[in-house]
Amino acid sequence: MSRRWRFPRIFPANRIFLRVFGTFGSLLLAMTVLYGLLIIPLQRDSLLKVLYSQAATVSRSIIQACSEAMLSDDYGFIVEHNLQVLQNDKGIESVLIVPRQGDALRITPTGWRMLDRLEAHILPSDFKSESFGIIHADGGHARYRYVTPIRFSGLNWGTMRVDFNTSEYDANIDSMYHQLFFISGLSLMAILPIGYFFALWLTRPIATISAAASLVADGDLKAHVNIRRDDEIGLLSNSFNQMVDALAQNRYQLENINQELETKVAERTQALDVLNQTLDQRVRNEIAKRQAQEQILIHQSRLAAMGEMIGAIAHQWRQPLNALSLVLQNMQLQYRMGQLSEESMQRLQGKADQLILHMSRTIDEFRNFFKPSKIKETFALAQALHSAGNILEGVFKNHNIELSIDCADDLLLTGVPGEFSQVILNLLSNAKDSILTAKQAQPRIYIHARKVALQVQIDVEDNGGGIDPVILHKIYEPYFTTKEEGWGTGIGLYMSKMIIENNMYGRLEASALPRGTRFTILLPGVMPEG
Amino acid sequence: MIAFGHALRRAGSWLGLLGLLVLAGQARAEPAMTPLILGFYLPGIRDANPTDIRASLQLWVEEIAKPYRLQGEARMYDDMRVLYRDAMQNRVDLVIAPAMELTETFRPEELTQGFSARRRGSDEGLALIVQKSSGLSQFRDLRGKHVLRLSNDRLGQIFLETQCQRETASPCSKLFNLAEEKRDVQSIHRVFFGQADAALVSLGTLHAASELNPQIGARLRVLLEWKAQSLAFGMMTVRSDPAYRDLLLRSAMQASQTVRGVQILELFKTDYMVRAGISDVQPFWNLYHEYQDLTHRKAASRK
């Protein structure tokens, strides 16, 4: 059921109606007044021309009729004729005839008289050309005056002046003003209903469409306009209805889509609820899996480190074992030669004990290093660095690698010391591998630790040729290695980063040096007690 | 009607007026059983087309008579003898004619009562005018002068001729150069402007001309004056119906009391109507008799 919007029955007091009505009315009234103001001067000119024509005709007629009398000085005829003319033509106020010779005459409808010379001088008898126009007497009385010379065959007989009353002219002018006023009034009276219906005709459809648009804006998409016209407004009306129909259809489709969406959301919500119910368990499983993988990785890393350490032990023990072998050979030789005395026996035994003690301490250090402790504690950085250096001392000496450690004794860290040593060992081992790969003539590893603000910065630098910048961002990925197969596991740096950043809340970064690499460890510092 | 008004000059103007006023006044009286016939002597009306005058008078008679259910007829006569015959045979109820023509045609015992029109402040009659500066002080001084009188004016002719015979015992034609003008005012103007030495004009016209230009009164002088009640009369004959006489008299006297009567009076520049009797016409008979005596005596002496 579509509700059709119909014209409002009552006059709509909308602004557009008032504007159109006001504009239309003002324009029409202004045009009427303007037309009147323009036409009145033209009419006035026309009336003046009529007056001139009348005056010239009357004057010529008088002169022609009186020509014989004038030439024969028959003033009686002149007077009678003019009296008759004035009685017949009420528009003439007076006729003044001034001959060049003789007495001047002034004739009015109520009488006539001869003028004395002084009076006659108001009009020259030898007037050259005609003149005419409206003049105003002292009392404000207006009259149309026509003055013309009287000539007969080139003879200048005198001058005649005819005064016409302007009552008809004034009446015509007044009539024109009255007509203008009347027409203006009539126009105004016509404008009111015409302008009303015109403005209504013009604005009502707009107001109707506006009202319908307001209904549409309020959500009533059943509002339509019923304007049947074959102009742009009719087209607008149809377009509006089509637009509303399209909007209604779109809304219907939108509602369907929303309904489908709501259904899907409900389904998804239900699925999510189910998922949420198992999510905790899955998260715990994933975490456990990850931790297990980490443990595996750590274990692998430890195993790899142990492999490295076994090599290091071998290098550590080779010299004391050789020395111990020499002590035993010397002891056997002295015994065969019978030169083994008590004193030499004790000296050789003492030397052997020292060697064995040294080897034993080496084993202790390794054992301490690989002690699977998980307890965090505060430890001295310098000691940790030197322990790591000692472990690899044999290897470095074997490859003539110079290890320098620059660390103040009062620098303390908090964490698992074994894990931190594992990181340092990993970095030193990588540095050693790089140096060996680069076949550096003067291999050197430099560890420099210092306090920076509240943190402790540890730089591990080598001159092993450096890391290709292309792979710099990948070196922490697990199982990524640049070493030949069988020589690297690819988990050393990954584990180091995890230990530093996850367990010790620090940062591990690598940067390139002109001939090597620098690994920088930033860790929270610990204030020494006391 | 303005042309008509101008046309009715001197005696002629009274002729139309008298007839119309009778009709206008009678309109308030009882309806007449037979048409009222007004007999106009047409030559008494000057300076107008006779056809126009006939049509105008008839139209106005009917126009005035119609609202009062009165039938009226304006009958025109070119010959006073025919008018006299019709009047004496009772075919004309009212005879309207210049006074001199009336007295020449009718004897006093043949007429009874009638009316004449008057203007306030104006005497009727004749005046012989000259310029004050002309030095003419007596009628005799006109000898050899240029004198004007109205053409077709029987009264003026008889009056002037009577004066000539009375003063010099000779006709005017031998006393001065007599010329005729169509209208009195022309004569007045000619004397005023020095184009004539004297002119015989009606007193009413002289008075009107002086009103139009006071210089006329100042410059001209009346050398000889002859006064009368009027120069034209509307008179009933003794054979007219006495009932009609009262009706006509009463109507004429009430003319100035009716709207239409006042309109007609204004149209003919007349203020009121006066009753006229034989005595009012008598001076004209006297003049005419004197004229006859003088001219017949002269003729007899010639025999």
Interface residues (C-beta under 8 A of the other chain):
Chain A: D73 D74 Y75 G76 F77 V79 E80 L83 Q84 Q87 N88 T110 G111 W112 R113 M114
Chain B: I2 H6 R183 V185 Q186 I188 H189 R190 F192 F193 Q195 E211 L212 N213 P214 Q215
